[in-house]
């Protein structure tokens, strides 16, 4: 059971990268494991949209970031400067975090995990301060905290949901080679995390705050800065 526990910890580290966006040296996922989420931005061209209000520009940008639609987020951002760089760093951090668990796990399961995480991440506007042609919009960002999950409890539930007894589970584990065990444990961890999300399991949450600076240019309001605090 030690290998299984290690695999789950590795998954937690990868998932927590969604909030910290720390870079890791990992090999790229195999082509067949690529996700439908677009994490590549080479030669990416987006149509810039100027909003009628600072809230509209800021909300559309932040909502797009926290649903994984980074191209749409960049539509409401000044082409050069802090905001676009922050979106690129966030995007790159998620990609590198996912690459750590995508090897040996089906692309469909990894994509479900990512989509479930985005669907359970909340980005709520908490205030707006306006000063002429410049405004600062504040947000509270709430992310599921995987480190607070009772994995032992949910693992038992998940195994039962698959029509397998704990004895059968242990027997299957014991008949595997070390290599088979490592791959299967990683996929099992992803399955359990998806099960927790989809069975409406409860999570503690990590809360960050963000401020978005929006400026009124000739064509309307556009985001110029994004600053996200880290818990």
MDAnalysis code that builds the backbone (N, CA, C; Angstrom):
import MDAnalysis as mda
import numpy as np

u = mda.Universe.empty(693, n_residues=231, atom_resindex=np.repeat(np.arange(231), 3), trajectory=True)
u.add_TopologyAttr("name", ["N", "CA", "C"] * 231)
u.add_TopologyAttr("resid", np.arange(1, 232))
u.add_TopologyAttr("resname", ["UNK", "UNK", "UNK", "UNK", "UNK", "UNK", "UNK", "UNK", "UNK", "UNK", "UNK", "UNK", "UNK", "UNK", "UNK", "UNK", "UNK", "UNK", "UNK", "UNK", "UNK", "UNK", "UNK", "UNK", "UNK", "UNK", "UNK", "UNK", "UNK", "UNK", "UNK", "UNK", "UNK", "UNK", "UNK", "UNK", "UNK", "UNK", "UNK", "UNK", "UNK", "UNK", "UNK", "UNK", "UNK", "UNK", "UNK", "UNK", "UNK", "UNK", "UNK", "UNK", "UNK", "UNK", "UNK", "UNK", "UNK", "UNK", "UNK", "UNK", "UNK", "UNK", "UNK", "UNK", "UNK", "UNK", "UNK", "UNK", "UNK", "UNK", "UNK", "UNK", "UNK", "UNK", "UNK", "UNK", "UNK", "UNK", "UNK", "UNK", "UNK", "UNK", "UNK", "UNK", "UNK", "UNK", "UNK", "UNK", "UNK", "UNK", "UNK", "UNK", "UNK", "UNK", "UNK", "UNK", "UNK", "UNK", "UNK", "UNK", "UNK", "UNK", "UNK", "UNK", "UNK", "UNK", "UNK", "UNK", "UNK", "UNK", "UNK", "UNK", "UNK", "UNK", "UNK", "UNK", "UNK", "UNK", "UNK", "UNK", "UNK", "UNK", "UNK", "UNK", "UNK", "UNK", "UNK", "UNK", "UNK", "UNK", "UNK", "UNK", "UNK", "UNK", "UNK", "UNK", "UNK", "UNK", "UNK", "UNK", "UNK", "UNK", "UNK", "UNK", "UNK", "UNK", "UNK", "UNK", "UNK", "UNK", "UNK", "UNK", "UNK", "UNK", "UNK", "UNK", "UNK", "UNK", "UNK", "UNK", "UNK", "UNK", "UNK", "UNK", "UNK", "UNK", "UNK", "UNK", "UNK", "UNK", "UNK", "UNK", "UNK", "UNK", "UNK", "UNK", "UNK", "UNK", "UNK", "UNK", "UNK", "UNK", "UNK", "UNK", "UNK", "UNK", "UNK", "UNK", "UNK", "UNK", "UNK", "UNK", "UNK", "UNK", "UNK", "UNK", "UNK", "UNK", "UNK", "UNK", "UNK", "UNK", "UNK", "UNK", "UNK", "UNK", "UNK", "UNK", "UNK", "UNK", "UNK", "UNK", "UNK", "UNK", "UNK", "UNK", "UNK", "UNK", "UNK", "UNK", "UNK", "UNK", "UNK", "UNK", "UNK", "UNK", "UNK", "UNK", "UNK", "UNK", "UNK"])
u.atoms.positions = np.array([
    [0.825, -1.214, 0.000],
    [0.000, 0.000, 0.000],
    [0.862, 1.268, 0.000],
    [2.154, 1.145, 0.276],
    [2.995, 2.336, 0.298],
    [3.108, 2.961, -1.080],
    [3.218, 2.122, -2.129],
    [3.326, 2.671, -3.475],
    [2.067, 3.422, -3.850],
    [0.928, 2.872, -3.454],
    [-0.348, 3.534, -3.741],
    [-0.404, 4.901, -3.082],
    [0.018, 4.977, -1.818],
    [0.005, 6.258, -1.128],
    [0.921, 7.270, -1.778],
    [2.092, 6.813, -2.236],
    [3.018, 7.719, -2.902],
    [2.406, 8.272, -4.180],
    [1.733, 7.405, -4.944],
    [1.120, 7.873, -6.194],
    [0.080, 8.946, -5.920],
    [-0.712, 8.769, -4.879],
    [-1.731, 9.765, -4.559],
    [-1.105, 11.091, -4.160],
    [0.000, 11.034, -3.428],
    [0.685, 12.261, -3.039],
    [1.202, 12.993, -4.268],
    [1.745, 12.240, -5.233],
    [2.238, 12.867, -6.463],
    [1.114, 13.569, -7.203],
    [-0.064, 12.976, -7.207],
    [-1.213, 13.600, -7.862],
    [-1.586, 14.888, -7.146],
    [-1.551, 14.865, -5.829],
    [-1.894, 16.065, -5.073],
    [-0.921, 17.194, -5.392],
    [0.350, 16.877, -5.472],
    [1.343, 17.897, -5.798],
    [1.043, 18.497, -7.166],
    [0.703, 17.654, -8.125],
    [0.399, 18.151, -9.467],
    [-0.832, 19.035, -9.459],
    [-1.848, 18.621, -8.731],
    [-3.079, 19.406, -8.690],
    [-2.871, 20.739, -7.995],
    [-2.098, 20.745, -6.936],
    [-1.865, 21.994, -6.229],
    [-1.091, 22.979, -7.090],
    [-0.476, 22.498, -8.164],
    [0.156, 23.390, -9.111],
    [-0.842, 24.302, -9.782],
    [-2.125, 23.952, -9.742],
    [-3.146, 24.822, -10.314],
    [-3.232, 26.131, -9.568],
    [-2.873, 26.125, -8.287],
    [-2.917, 27.381, -7.551],
    [-1.558, 28.044, -7.462],
    [-0.478, 27.248, -7.435],
    [0.841, 27.851, -7.287],
    [1.528, 28.077, -8.609],
    [1.162, 27.261, -9.631],
    [1.729, 27.400, -10.977],
    [3.247, 27.333, -10.964],
    [3.842, 26.467, -10.127],
    [5.285, 26.317, -10.118],
    [5.702, 25.418, -11.280],
    [6.834, 25.742, -11.917],
    [7.299, 24.984, -13.062],
    [8.100, 23.771, -12.610],
    [7.961, 22.656, -13.346],
    [8.715, 21.461, -13.096],
    [9.301, 20.986, -14.405],
    [10.434, 20.240, -14.330],
    [11.026, 19.677, -15.524],
    [10.358, 18.331, -15.776],
    [9.520, 18.237, -16.776],
    [8.822, 17.011, -17.105],
    [8.891, 16.778, -18.598],
    [8.731, 15.513, -18.991],
    [8.670, 15.197, -20.404],
    [7.295, 15.550, -20.933],
    [7.188, 15.942, -22.196],
    [5.880, 16.269, -22.752],
    [5.015, 15.029, -22.856],
    [3.669, 15.165, -22.749],
    [2.804, 14.000, -22.858],
    [2.842, 13.442, -24.261],
    [2.534, 12.155, -24.381],
    [2.467, 11.538, -25.696],
    [1.337, 12.162, -26.500],
    [1.480, 12.108, -27.810],
    [0.506, 12.782, -28.670],
    [-0.906, 12.273, -28.423],
    [-1.045, 10.960, -28.182],
    [-2.395, 10.425, -28.010],
    [-3.042, 10.853, -26.701],
    [-2.237, 11.448, -25.791],
    [-2.770, 11.864, -24.509],
    [-3.063, 13.365, -24.458],
    [-2.962, 14.071, -25.597],
    [-3.204, 15.499, -25.601],
    [-4.650, 15.816, -25.236],
    [-4.841, 16.929, -24.557],
    [-6.155, 17.324, -24.088],
    [-6.798, 18.292, -25.066],
    [-8.111, 18.431, -24.957],
    [-8.804, 19.392, -25.808],
    [-8.588, 20.818, -25.318],
    [-8.207, 20.972, -24.041],
    [-7.843, 22.305, -23.551],
    [-6.603, 22.773, -24.306],
    [-6.601, 24.030, -24.714],
    [-5.506, 24.568, -25.504],
    [-4.483, 25.229, -24.592],
    [-3.366, 24.529, -24.345],
    [-2.324, 25.081, -23.493],
    [-1.148, 25.632, -24.289],
    [-1.151, 25.437, -25.599],
    [-0.073, 25.952, -26.436],
    [-0.466, 27.315, -26.983],
    [0.494, 28.231, -27.005],
    [0.171, 29.586, -27.451],
    [1.160, 30.121, -28.475],
    [1.917, 29.249, -29.099],
    [2.842, 29.703, -30.131],
    [2.056, 30.287, -31.306],
    [2.460, 31.467, -31.732],
    [1.837, 32.151, -32.856],
    [0.331, 32.334, -32.663],
    [-0.091, 32.403, -31.398],
    [-1.509, 32.590, -31.108],
    [-1.908, 34.042, -31.383],
    [-2.946, 34.211, -32.178],
    [-3.459, 35.536, -32.494],
    [-4.890, 35.630, -31.995],
    [-5.184, 36.647, -31.190],
    [-6.546, 36.819, -30.676],
    [-7.052, 38.205, -31.053],
    [-8.342, 38.304, -31.207],
    [-8.975, 39.598, -31.506],
    [-9.214, 40.343, -30.200],
    [-8.651, 41.525, -30.068],
    [-8.788, 42.304, -28.846],
    [-10.191, 42.911, -28.780],
    [-10.817, 42.759, -27.595],
    [-12.159, 43.293, -27.373],
    [-12.097, 44.348, -26.270],
    [-12.575, 45.533, -26.562],
    [-12.676, 46.597, -25.560],
    [-14.084, 46.569, -24.971],
    [-14.173, 46.571, -23.651],
    [-15.463, 46.464, -22.972],
    [-16.064, 47.834, -22.687],
    [-17.351, 47.828, -22.376],
    [-18.051, 49.077, -22.081],
    [-17.822, 49.542, -20.650],
    [-17.525, 48.592, -19.749],
    [-17.295, 48.931, -18.347],
    [-16.056, 48.185, -17.843],
    [-15.413, 48.677, -16.780],
    [-14.261, 47.954, -16.225],
    [-14.658, 46.585, -15.678],
    [-15.862, 46.496, -15.101],
    [-16.318, 45.216, -14.568],
    [-16.472, 44.174, -15.670],
    [-16.992, 44.602, -16.819],
    [-17.179, 43.667, -17.925],
    [-15.832, 43.129, -18.411],
    [-14.868, 44.013, -18.623],
    [-13.554, 43.582, -19.100],
    [-12.897, 42.637, -18.103],
    [-12.932, 43.018, -16.832],
    [-12.274, 42.225, -15.797],
    [-12.956, 40.883, -15.584],
    [-14.294, 40.893, -15.472],
    [-15.029, 39.650, -15.230],
    [-14.842, 38.652, -16.371],
    [-14.923, 39.130, -17.607],
    [-14.797, 38.218, -18.747],
    [-13.392, 37.621, -18.816],
    [-12.390, 38.426, -18.500],
    [-11.021, 37.934, -18.477],
    [-10.827, 36.882, -17.389],
    [-11.231, 37.188, -16.166],
    [-11.019, 36.267, -15.051],
    [-11.865, 35.005, -15.171],
    [-13.116, 35.148, -15.627],
    [-13.961, 33.968, -15.824],
    [-13.341, 33.026, -16.842],
    [-12.755, 33.591, -17.903],
    [-12.129, 32.759, -18.933],
    [-10.886, 32.051, -18.390],
    [-10.099, 32.748, -17.582],
    [-8.906, 32.129, -17.000],
    [-9.287, 30.910, -16.174],
    [-10.316, 31.073, -15.330],
    [-10.662, 30.005, -14.401],
    [-11.657, 29.004, -14.968],
    [-11.811, 29.001, -16.300],
    [-12.465, 27.880, -16.986],
    [-11.507, 27.275, -18.010],
    [-10.273, 27.763, -18.021],
    [-9.269, 27.205, -18.912],
    [-9.324, 27.727, -20.330],
    [-10.088, 28.791, -20.565],
    [-10.200, 29.364, -21.910],
    [-9.259, 30.563, -22.012],
    [-7.969, 30.288, -22.145],
    [-6.963, 31.335, -22.063],
    [-6.963, 32.255, -23.278],
    [-7.335, 31.734, -24.423],
    [-7.413, 32.582, -25.619],
    [-8.477, 33.656, -25.439],
    [-9.631, 33.275, -24.886],
    [-10.689, 34.253, -24.642],
    [-10.265, 35.261, -23.588],
    [-9.526, 34.799, -22.570],
    [-9.047, 35.717, -21.526],
    [-8.181, 36.807, -22.137],
    [-7.333, 36.439, -23.089],
    [-6.415, 37.408, -23.693],
    [-7.131, 38.421, -24.580],
    [-8.359, 38.120, -24.967],
    [-9.095, 39.078, -25.796],
    [-9.388, 40.369, -25.040],
    [-9.445, 40.305, -23.713],
    [-9.805, 41.472, -22.903],
    [-8.588, 42.103, -22.240],
    [-7.392, 41.757, -22.750],
    [-6.142, 42.173, -22.125],
    [-5.294, 42.963, -23.113],
    [-4.628, 43.998, -22.597],
    [-3.703, 44.764, -23.415],
    [-2.631, 43.832, -23.984],
    [-2.277, 44.034, -25.252],
    [-1.398, 43.083, -25.943],
    [-0.027, 42.965, -25.305],
    [0.470, 44.027, -24.691],
    [1.770, 43.967, -24.034],
    [1.613, 44.368, -22.570],
    [2.388, 43.705, -21.710],
    [2.359, 44.102, -20.313],
    [2.115, 42.964, -19.353],
    [1.917, 43.338, -18.093],
    [1.808, 42.392, -16.987],
    [0.677, 41.389, -17.165],
    [-0.492, 41.850, -17.587],
    [-1.670, 40.975, -17.614],
    [-1.471, 39.791, -18.547],
    [-1.013, 40.056, -19.757],
    [-0.812, 38.962, -20.703],
    [0.274, 38.006, -20.211],
    [1.313, 38.537, -19.592],
    [2.378, 37.692, -19.052],
    [1.856, 36.801, -17.929],
    [0.971, 37.334, -17.085],
    [0.400, 36.548, -15.989],
    [-0.460, 35.404, -16.518],
    [-1.237, 35.665, -17.555],
    [-2.058, 34.612, -18.150],
    [-1.168, 33.522, -18.726],
    [-0.094, 33.907, -19.391],
    [0.829, 32.931, -19.980],
    [1.487, 32.079, -18.897],
    [1.881, 32.698, -17.770],
    [2.495, 31.938, -16.679],
    [1.495, 30.960, -16.064],
    [0.260, 31.416, -15.888],
    [-0.773, 30.562, -15.317],
    [-1.032, 29.366, -16.229],
    [-1.156, 29.650, -17.502],
    [-1.404, 28.624, -18.519],
    [-0.268, 27.597, -18.546],
    [0.959, 28.079, -18.540],
    [2.121, 27.201, -18.577],
    [2.216, 26.347, -17.322],
    [1.869, 26.935, -16.175],
    [1.923, 26.194, -14.920],
    [0.960, 25.028, -14.893],
    [-0.260, 25.229, -15.395],
    [-1.235, 24.144, -15.436],
    [-0.760, 23.049, -16.385],
    [-0.249, 23.449, -17.547],
    [0.227, 22.467, -18.520],
    [1.315, 21.587, -17.922],
    [2.285, 22.202, -17.248],
    [3.382, 21.426, -16.694],
    [2.927, 20.556, -15.525],
    [1.973, 21.043, -14.746],
    [1.439, 20.225, -13.660],
    [0.748, 18.983, -14.196],
    [-0.024, 19.154, -15.264],
    [-0.761, 18.026, -15.829],
    [0.159, 17.016, -16.485],
    [1.256, 17.472, -17.059],
    [2.165, 16.547, -17.726],
    [2.727, 15.521, -16.749],
    [2.784, 15.872, -15.468],
    [3.289, 14.945, -14.477],
    [2.382, 13.757, -14.236],
    [1.079, 13.897, -14.540],
    [0.165, 12.771, -14.320],
    [-0.406, 12.218, -15.610],
    [-0.124, 12.867, -16.750],
    [-0.728, 12.422, -17.999],
    [-0.056, 11.181, -18.570],
    [1.209, 10.943, -18.202],
    [1.899, 9.761, -18.701],
    [1.349, 8.516, -18.019],
    [0.812, 7.598, -18.790],
    [0.279, 6.354, -18.245],
    [-1.176, 6.429, -17.838],
    [-1.798, 7.612, -17.932],
    [-3.215, 7.768, -17.605],
    [-3.936, 8.253, -18.857],
    [-5.114, 7.705, -19.114],
    [-5.819, 8.062, -20.343],
    [-6.120, 9.550, -20.390],
    [-6.033, 10.123, -21.602],
    [-6.314, 11.538, -21.780],
    [-7.711, 11.899, -21.329],
    [-8.666, 10.990, -21.522],
    [-10.055, 11.264, -21.125],
    [-10.164, 11.458, -19.618],
    [-9.450, 10.645, -18.857],
    [-9.523, 10.758, -17.395],
    [-8.831, 12.015, -16.888],
    [-7.686, 12.345, -17.497],
    [-6.982, 13.561, -17.107],
    [-7.826, 14.777, -17.436],
    [-8.466, 14.769, -18.608],
    [-9.308, 15.895, -18.995],
    [-10.505, 16.037, -18.057],
    [-11.099, 14.923, -17.652],
    [-12.197, 14.982, -16.678],
    [-11.717, 15.609, -15.382],
    [-10.520, 15.228, -14.962],
    [-9.977, 15.761, -13.709],
    [-9.770, 17.271, -13.811],
    [-9.226, 17.704, -14.927],
    [-9.010, 19.139, -15.125],
    [-10.333, 19.884, -15.190],
    [-11.283, 19.347, -15.942],
    [-12.581, 20.000, -16.072],
    [-13.300, 20.046, -14.721],
    [-13.221, 18.945, -13.975],
    [-13.849, 18.921, -12.651],
    [-13.225, 19.961, -11.728],
    [-11.899, 20.125, -11.813],
    [-11.227, 21.108, -10.970],
    [-11.651, 22.523, -11.338],
    [-11.688, 22.821, -12.640],
    [-12.152, 24.137, -13.075],
    [-13.602, 24.376, -12.641],
    [-14.451, 23.360, -12.796],
    [-15.868, 23.510, -12.454],
    [-16.079, 23.756, -10.965],
    [-15.112, 23.360, -10.152],
    [-15.235, 23.543, -8.702],
    [-14.342, 24.668, -8.174],
    [-13.804, 25.468, -9.087],
    [-13.041, 26.646, -8.708],
    [-13.933, 27.877, -8.836],
    [-13.979, 28.689, -7.809],
    [-14.857, 29.856, -7.782],
    [-14.036, 31.132, -7.872],
    [-14.461, 32.027, -8.733],
    [-13.813, 33.331, -8.870],
    [-14.906, 34.387, -8.744],
    [-14.941, 35.045, -7.594],
    [-16.034, 35.970, -7.278],
    [-15.518, 37.398, -7.133],
    [-16.150, 38.316, -7.855],
    [-15.777, 39.727, -7.717],
    [-16.228, 40.240, -6.359],
    [-15.310, 40.942, -5.652],
    [-15.625, 41.416, -4.302],
    [-15.636, 42.932, -4.179],
    [-15.143, 43.637, -5.204],
    [-15.150, 45.092, -5.105],
    [-14.573, 45.759, -6.336],
    [-14.905, 47.050, -6.491],
    [-14.396, 47.852, -7.606],
    [-14.063, 49.245, -7.076],
    [-12.870, 49.725, -7.390],
    [-12.482, 51.092, -7.060],
    [-12.157, 51.819, -8.363],
    [-12.885, 52.905, -8.627],
    [-12.696, 53.646, -9.869],
    [-12.050, 54.994, -9.577],
    [-11.121, 55.362, -10.456],
    [-10.451, 56.656, -10.348],
    [-10.232, 57.183, -11.763],
    [-11.215, 57.905, -12.265],
    [-11.136, 58.419, -13.623],
    [-11.131, 57.308, -14.653],
    [-10.093, 57.256, -15.480],
    [-9.994, 56.261, -16.535],
    [-9.260, 55.005, -16.095],
    [-9.191, 54.800, -14.803],
    [-8.523, 53.612, -14.275],
    [-9.373, 53.011, -13.159],
    [-9.448, 51.685, -13.122],
    [-10.227, 51.008, -12.083],
    [-9.474, 49.783, -11.602],
    [-9.644, 49.444, -10.322],
    [-9.060, 48.227, -9.751],
    [-10.208, 47.334, -9.279],
    [-10.268, 46.140, -9.819],
    [-11.346, 45.199, -9.507],
    [-10.765, 44.075, -8.658],
    [-11.428, 43.767, -7.535],
    [-10.935, 42.755, -6.592],
    [-11.738, 41.465, -6.702],
    [-11.047, 40.331, -6.449],
    [-11.693, 39.015, -6.540],
    [-11.251, 38.118, -5.392],
    [-12.138, 37.187, -5.041],
    [-11.797, 36.079, -4.152],
    [-11.821, 34.815, -4.996],
    [-10.718, 34.062, -4.963],
    [-10.594, 32.845, -5.750],
    [-10.523, 31.665, -4.792],
    [-11.418, 30.711, -4.952],
    [-11.509, 29.565, -4.054],
    [-11.283, 28.274, -4.839],
    [-10.252, 27.524, -4.445],
    [-9.822, 26.326, -5.175],
    [-9.933, 25.105, -4.266],
    [-10.422, 23.960, -4.761],
    [-10.476, 22.754, -3.931],
    [-9.097, 22.376, -3.403],
    [-9.024, 22.070, -2.113],
    [-7.760, 21.703, -1.473],
    [-7.679, 20.185, -1.379],
    [-6.965, 19.570, -2.326],
    [-6.879, 18.113, -2.360],
    [-6.160, 17.535, -1.142],
    [-5.271, 18.320, -0.538],
    [-4.521, 17.802, 0.605],
    [-5.414, 17.570, 1.818],
    [-6.624, 18.154, 1.811],
    [-7.532, 17.984, 2.938],
    [-8.522, 16.845, 2.770],
    [-8.414, 16.105, 1.666],
    [-9.373, 15.034, 1.382],
    [-9.034, 13.783, 2.190],
    [-10.056, 13.115, 2.702],
    [-9.875, 11.832, 3.382],
    [-9.827, 10.739, 2.318],
    [-8.635, 10.483, 1.800],
    [-8.495, 9.539, 0.698],
    [-8.859, 8.114, 1.108],
    [-8.538, 7.727, 2.330],
    [-8.846, 6.362, 2.781],
    [-10.342, 6.099, 2.715],
    [-11.124, 7.071, 3.170],
    [-12.572, 6.917, 3.152],
    [-13.104, 6.836, 1.734],
    [-12.665, 7.756, 0.877],
    [-13.176, 7.769, -0.485],
    [-12.662, 6.600, -1.308],
    [-11.465, 6.105, -0.976],
    [-10.953, 4.954, -1.711],
    [-11.848, 3.747, -1.491],
    [-12.275, 3.554, -0.253],
    [-13.177, 2.443, 0.043],
    [-14.487, 2.595, -0.722],
    [-15.017, 3.823, -0.754],
    [-16.261, 4.074, -1.478],
    [-16.081, 3.813, -2.972],
    [-14.946, 4.278, -3.513],
    [-14.720, 4.115, -4.949],
    [-14.594, 2.641, -5.316],
    [-13.823, 1.889, -4.538],
    [-13.659, 0.459, -4.817],
    [-15.006, -0.242, -4.793],
    [-15.843, 0.110, -3.810],
    [-17.186, -0.492, -3.729],
    [-18.032, -0.096, -4.928],
    [-17.892, 1.143, -5.395],
    [-18.680, 1.608, -6.538],
    [-18.317, 0.870, -7.820],
    [-17.122, 0.268, -7.848],
    [-16.683, -0.499, -9.007],
    [-17.045, -1.980, -8.899],
    [-17.823, -2.317, -7.866],
    [-18.244, -3.701, -7.680],
    [-17.118, -4.607, -7.226],
    [-16.126, -4.048, -6.538],
    [-14.961, -4.817, -6.102],
    [-14.866, -4.767, -4.578],
    [-14.554, -5.899, -3.981],
    [-14.343, -5.927, -2.538],
    [-12.915, -5.505, -2.232],
    [-12.647, -5.136, -0.974],
    [-11.303, -4.751, -0.591],
    [-10.341, -5.926, -0.737],
    [-10.831, -7.141, -0.498],
    [-9.985, -8.328, -0.652],
    [-9.582, -8.501, -2.119],
    [-10.530, -8.294, -3.015],
    [-10.227, -8.398, -4.445],
    [-9.236, -7.312, -4.863],
    [-9.438, -6.145, -4.316],
    [-8.532, -5.037, -4.620],
    [-7.106, -5.365, -4.185],
    [-6.944, -5.879, -2.965],
    [-5.621, -6.204, -2.450],
    [-4.980, -7.332, -3.245],
    [-5.796, -8.314, -3.628],
    [-5.272, -9.428, -4.425],
    [-4.745, -8.935, -5.766],
    [-5.505, -8.043, -6.398],
    [-5.080, -7.479, -7.678],
    [-3.781, -6.707, -7.508],
    [-3.664, -5.980, -6.431],
    [-2.472, -5.184, -6.168],
    [-1.254, -6.070, -5.968],
    [-1.442, -7.157, -5.247],
    [-0.323, -8.031, -4.897],
    [0.194, -8.829, -6.084],
    [-0.630, -9.037, -7.104],
    [-0.199, -9.819, -8.265],
    [0.536, -8.972, -9.312],
    [0.600, -7.665, -9.108],
    [1.235, -6.778, -10.084],
    [2.742, -6.679, -9.859],
    [3.452, -6.427, -10.957],
    [4.860, -6.083, -10.848],
    [4.970, -4.649, -10.333],
    [6.169, -4.257, -9.936],
    [6.362, -2.891, -9.433],
    [5.989, -1.866, -10.498],
    [6.360, -2.129, -11.757],
    [6.036, -1.190, -12.836],
    [4.536, -1.116, -13.074],
    [3.875, -2.270, -13.101],
    [2.423, -2.293, -13.282],
    [1.728, -1.593, -12.123],
    [2.238, -1.807, -10.924],
    [1.651, -1.200, -9.731],
    [1.734, 0.310, -9.780],
    [2.887, 0.829, -10.217],
    [3.064, 2.274, -10.271],
    [2.088, 2.908, -11.255],
    [1.966, 2.340, -12.451],
    [1.059, 2.878, -13.457],
    [-0.391, 2.777, -13.004],
    [-0.772, 1.617, -12.477],
    [-2.157, 1.406, -12.062],
    [-2.516, 2.298, -10.873],
    [-1.572, 2.484, -9.951],
    [-1.831, 3.329, -8.786],
    [-2.083, 4.769, -9.206],
    [-1.318, 5.247, -10.185],
    [-1.498, 6.609, -10.656],
    [-2.875, 6.786, -11.285],
    [-3.269, 5.827, -12.120],
    [-4.583, 5.924, -12.747],
    [-5.688, 5.772, -11.708],
    [-5.470, 4.897, -10.729],
    [-6.448, 4.735, -9.651],
    [-6.630, 6.047, -8.901],
    [-5.528, 6.739, -8.654],
    [-5.621, 8.027, -7.962],
    [-6.454, 9.023, -8.731],
    [-6.254, 9.099, -10.054],
    [-7.047, 10.002, -10.879],
    [-8.520, 9.593, -10.846],
    [-8.779, 8.289, -10.916],
    [-10.156, 7.799, -10.852],
    [-10.832, 8.215, -9.549],
    [-10.098, 8.090, -8.445],
    [-10.679, 8.428, -7.141],
    [-10.962, 9.926, -7.046],
    [-10.036, 10.744, -7.540],
    [-10.263, 12.188, -7.506],
    [-11.482, 12.570, -8.335],
    [-11.629, 11.960, -9.505],
    [-12.825, 12.226, -10.317],
    [-14.081, 11.742, -9.602],
    [-13.970, 10.605, -8.921],
    [-15.121, 10.079, -8.175],
    [-15.538, 11.060, -7.073],
    [-14.554, 11.625, -6.367],
    [-14.864, 12.583, -5.300],
    [-15.613, 13.781, -5.870],
    [-15.093, 14.324, -6.965],
    [-15.767, 15.455, -7.607],
    [-17.181, 15.084, -8.032],
    [-17.318, 13.987, -8.742],
    [-18.581, 13.663, -9.397],
    [-19.625, 13.088, -8.448],
    [-19.186, 12.634, -7.277],
    [-20.144, 12.187, -6.257],
    [-20.442, 13.301, -5.263],
    [-19.984, 14.530, -5.612],
    [-20.240, 15.723, -4.788],
    [-19.633, 15.606, -3.398],
    [-18.436, 15.036, -3.347],
    [-17.725, 14.968, -2.079],
    [-17.321, 16.361, -1.616],
    [-17.093, 16.495, -0.328],
    [-16.782, 17.808, 0.226],
    [-15.274, 18.051, 0.228],
    [-14.889, 19.302, 0.057],
    [-13.490, 19.697, 0.059],
    [-13.299, 20.871, 1.018],
    [-12.140, 20.904, 1.670],
    [-11.701, 22.185, 2.214],
    [-11.187, 22.979, 1.017],
    [-10.952, 24.280, 1.198],
    [-10.618, 25.084, 0.032],
    [-9.426, 25.991, 0.302],
    [-8.677, 26.259, -0.742],
    [-7.595, 27.228, -0.706],
    [-8.155, 28.538, -1.247],
    [-7.976, 29.621, -0.523],
    [-8.507, 30.901, -0.967],
    [-7.379, 31.882, -1.273],
    [-7.396, 32.404, -2.472],
    [-6.477, 33.452, -2.912],
    [-7.268, 34.709, -3.218],
    [-6.587, 35.826, -3.251],
    [-7.223, 37.066, -3.686],
    [-6.524, 37.553, -4.946],
    [-7.222, 38.344, -5.735],
    [-6.655, 38.884, -6.960],
    [-7.129, 40.310, -7.155],
    [-6.266, 41.125, -7.747],
    [-6.662, 42.466, -8.163],
    [-6.368, 42.602, -9.651],
    [-7.303, 43.207, -10.356],
    [-7.184, 43.394, -11.800],
    [-7.295, 44.894, -12.084],
    [-6.285, 45.430, -12.735],
    [-6.304, 46.838, -13.117],
    [-6.858, 46.951, -14.532],
    [-7.867, 47.818, -14.707],
    [-8.511, 48.020, -16.001],
    [-8.430, 49.500, -16.352],
    [-8.087, 49.791, -17.609],
    [-7.950, 51.183, -18.029],
    [-8.880, 51.486, -19.198],
    [-9.357, 52.717, -19.220],
    [-10.237, 53.170, -20.295],
    [-9.385, 53.798, -21.390],
    [-9.209, 53.057, -22.472],
    [-8.447, 53.559, -23.611],
    [-9.412, 54.131, -24.655],
    [-8.905, 54.496, -25.798],
    [-9.709, 55.160, -26.821],
    [-10.921, 54.339, -27.226],
    [-10.774, 53.012, -27.286],
    [-11.854, 52.144, -27.768],
    [-12.701, 51.529, -26.656],
    [-12.335, 51.777, -25.401],
    [-13.096, 51.208, -24.297],
    [-12.172, 50.690, -23.203],
    [-12.736, 49.904, -22.294],
    [-11.994, 49.408, -21.132],
    [-11.256, 48.116, -21.472],
    [-10.005, 48.007, -20.963],
    [-9.188, 46.818, -21.218],
    [-8.299, 46.533, -20.009],
    [-8.050, 45.264, -19.737],
    [-7.235, 44.852, -18.591],
    [-5.764, 45.116, -18.890],
    [-5.076, 45.739, -17.926],
    [-3.648, 46.025, -18.096],
    [-2.765, 45.304, -17.077],
    [-3.337, 44.927, -15.912],
    [-2.552, 44.228, -14.899],
    [-3.410, 43.177, -14.200],
    [-2.779, 42.054, -13.866],
    [-3.419, 41.003, -13.061],
    [-2.440, 40.610, -11.971],
    [-2.888, 40.665, -10.730],
    [-2.042, 40.285, -9.591],
    [-2.805, 39.309, -8.719],
    [-2.316, 38.064, -8.648],
    [-2.971, 37.005, -7.865],
    [-2.104, 36.646, -6.682],
    [-2.646, 36.776, -5.486],
    [-1.894, 36.407, -4.286],
    [-1.859, 34.897, -4.143],
    [-0.839, 34.375, -3.477],
    [-0.725, 32.946, -3.243],
    [-0.849, 32.661, -1.754],
    [-1.697, 31.650, -1.427],
    [-1.881, 31.313, -0.009],
    [-0.673, 30.577, 0.525],
])
